[in-house]
Amino acid sequence: MTTFREKLPHYRRQYAALRTKRARTRFLGHLTATLGIDRKYLIRLLGGKRGYKPRRGRGRTYTQSARGLLAALWRAAGRPCAEYLRPMLAKLAADHAALGHAVAPGDLAQALRMSASTIGRAIRAQPPGPRAGRNKRSGANALRQAIPEMPGSQLPEDAPGTCQLDTVALCGGSMAGPFFYIAGLTDAATQWFECAPSWNRSAADTARAMESIHARLPFGINHAHPDNGSEFINRLFLQALARLCPGAQVSRSRPYRKNDNCRIGQKNGSVIREYFGDTRLDRHGQYAALEDVCRDIALYTNLFRPCKKLASKERRGCKGVKYAKRYDAPRTPLDRLAAFLPAADPRLLEYQRKRDTLNSITLYQSIQAQLRKIVRGSGSPPLGTACRPEGGARKAIPRPPRLGVHAFDRRA
């Protein structure tokens, strides 16, 4: 670049002497390929409309190999955001090295020194992963009148046991015929998450999923808060809940207030849809496989995936509804649970032993392998991908039309 600055007057005279567009294009292409300067900026320099300015700034602080290690750990952990990835780096690097991958100490030291903003810029430069859509449903039942309505923000969060419940349909975009649902539960105080499959969202299968979830919880349920879906607002499920959790209170979300069940709604998008996407699973023989993968998903989420909680929310005095929100430091649900239970609690010690002995990367890869096997057995396309016919171009998976009044009118 020093040589270019010295020869800039000579290049200007050469550029001015060229009379044809083809000659100038060839001259500009040669200089841009040699010097790496932007073409428009080079035209302004040669035309005398702009003076040469040397590049300023301190340059890159971290090496390319350190950024490559960060990208590998980010992909192995399931592509979390920068704020959640930063507290996971030390454990991820140890698990990555335990699998036989090379982790240079210098690169690891640089990755651990990176701030959340630097990590965010580094992972935004990586190719994005598959993004699945979301499917939302609601329902009604006659028993809802006997269950009090309550906003989720009014539920107590001073101790574990206040849980929100919901189901996610694995219908693939069509509600026709039977298929699986995933029943999820999350705790408001610790963000603990559990899930289990439910066939066709029936009352008996939802109660069975609740029994499976309750058996894995390290605390009791004091307050259950589902939405207005018929899978929860029925006598069979309420009787099973009373048998499993004697004395537990039950409330429900207000109709048409989707934010009343916001904590489990967030888990539906960040956990269940992140793994299952919009794939249709409609073979009853996959019940046992789905139970196993749901158990591993909940284990990985609770032991190795940090999460944040809203610490304060203030409304700003400006036009429109705008809030200033502040969150606490990212911590795993197990770390949040340790702040409430005694240190000698056997359930807490068991989960802490699992966290120390399990390899987080191996567990995540096992979850992905189980999901691929389930999808292949169902005949659905791979998770988060498009359909490619033989010898044809890539195209989106077609969805069946909704059979409403207008659809029947068109057929007629």
PEGIJO-V195802 format. One record per helix or strand. SS is the DSSP state (helix for helix, strand for strand). FROM is the first residue (numbers start at 1). LEN is the number of residues. If there is no record, write none. Layout:
ss:SS from:FROM len:LEN
ss:SS from:FROM len:LEN
This chain:
ss:helix from:2 len:16
ss:helix from:21 len:15
ss:helix from:39 len:8
ss:helix from:64 len:13
ss:helix from:82 len:5
ss:helix from:89 len:10
ss:helix from:105 len:9
ss:helix from:116 len:9
ss:helix from:142 len:5
ss:strand from:149 len:1
ss:helix from:152 len:3
ss:strand from:162 len:8
ss:strand from:171 len:1
ss:strand from:180 len:8
ss:strand from:193 len:7
ss:helix from:203 len:14
ss:strand from:223 len:4
ss:helix from:235 len:10
ss:strand from:249 len:4
ss:helix from:258 len:19
ss:strand from:280 len:1
ss:helix from:284 len:21
ss:strand from:306 len:2
ss:strand from:310 len:6
ss:strand from:323 len:5
ss:strand from:331 len:2
ss:helix from:333 len:6
ss:helix from:346 len:12
ss:helix from:360 len:19
ss:strand from:387 len:2
ss:strand from:394 len:2
ss:helix from:405 len:7
